[in-house]
């Protein structure tokens, strides 16, 4: 009996030890499992938060870069646009003068015809009233000078500009030598209230019947202002996001708001000392980041459009030093923070629930619980490990997440948000937002790939819509945008099967043709030009034309191809437009 009691006691003791060991092991396993679950959940939440933040930053930076690229492109075109305008205006006046002369030379005297010409040109103004026509003789006598009519009849052969140049003498020598051309002079701008000297470009052309020459001019800085105004209008038109609540803003180094697409009441206001609800001076921080770092990101709290509340906003800003402007855009990231907070709350509830389950199962049937807990823990760890590895891989590849492979609804929701952002970023990186064809960056990538595959059989066509500024001026930018979209569609249809088309900026397009000869490239350019010329544009109830410049890799080196095509395009413009040069 004593031996049986001792044996039972020993068994109970052993069982107690085993029970204690097993219980302790399960408790330790449960604690470890809970801690590991917390770590994995938090790690995955942080990874997804970082991925989405990186996507947002990439989108913001790309939008700002697109505006800067547009302003740089328009700035590069400033003097070119001015010279084309002056050339065109002078030829229009010449045609009018010649028509008056030819119609009356047999019936009227020179004095009568002179009066008719002066009367016809005297009141004509252009470029917002700054532009006018002047007529001088080759001896320096003033025939027509509508802004200072008292100088008419005087000889100003010794007139000097503010730099000491004999302006009339330079014009006369140019006309005698070439018949026409451009002259640069330096004067005070009468439309500005300052003492600065500004560059003025003029185009002059000989009028042989009377030994005259005519011309017109304008200040380069005035055209720059027009380009700046065009950029501001473009920024004012930008709205994006699901509710069009996101926008691009632009202000100067002094904090004066110049443009934005959502808050027109802020335009023209100096916001240098503007503070958010935390006391951060938002505009001063933006200016400091641009001047000291060349651009970057900042976070602040901005008022809501729909109510009196505020939201957390992530903003990217970059400088435009040539005009002393700052360009930026931001995105409300409050919803992202709220989503992460919800997932963290779900994590806490989930951990508490699982801890209770472990204790209940331990009290009911220890052995079975141990087994199932062990199996369950192993499965959960495996699933979380697979999910974590996948997210790291997706982050590196910028690829969408396979939602079907996820077991938890909360991660499926986060993955769905991430996939939506991925799709939008990839679209923004490769396609022009207005026309839907490739953008400048991506078409250059396609060109590099094409030239590698077909080093001697790659052709490019650079195209520019003729007189497109007149379409914008006459019909407005909305009709201009619609016209560009139609032209993009025609380019895409015409070049289909031969290569790729993209928008180079403004009204300029490019086609990259693969595995084609020089002659085939020229033929495609002509086919594109004719198709566009023949197409009736409903938006303007008329037609537009394009000029084309062609270059081929069998003739030019890879690094010279774009430059040569651009030269040919410029030649097509000089030769009268609506033509192809190769």
Secondary structure, DSSP 4 states (H G I P E B T S, - for coil): -HHHHHHHHHHHHHHHHHHHHHHHHHHHHHHHHHHHHHHHHHHHHHHHHHHHHHHHHHHHHHHHHHHHHHHHHHHHTHHHHHHHHHHHHHHHHHHHHHHHHHHHTTTS-HHHHHHHHHHHHHT--BTTTTB--EEEETTSBEEEEGGGGGGTT-B-TT-B-TTS-BHHHHHHHHHHHHSEEEEEEEEE-TTSSS--EEEEEEEEEEEGGGTEEEEEEEEHHHHHHHHHHHHHHHHHT-EESTTS-EEEEEEETT-BEEEESS-GGGTT-B-TT-B-TT--BHHHHHHHHHHHHSSEEEEEEEE-SSSS-EEEEEEEEEEETTTTEEEEEEEE-HHHHHHHHHHHHHHHHHHHHHHHHHHHHHHH-HHHHHHHHHHHHHHHHHHHHHHHHHHHHHHHHT----GGG---HHHHHHHHHHHHHHHHHHHHHHB-TTTSSB-HHHHHHHHHHHHHH-TTSEEEEEEEETTHHHHHHHH-HHHHHHHHHHHHHHHHHHTTTTEEEEEEETTEEEEEEES--HHHHHHHHHHHHHHHHHS-BTTTTB---EEEEEEETTTS-GGGHHHHHHHHHHHHHHTTSS-EE-
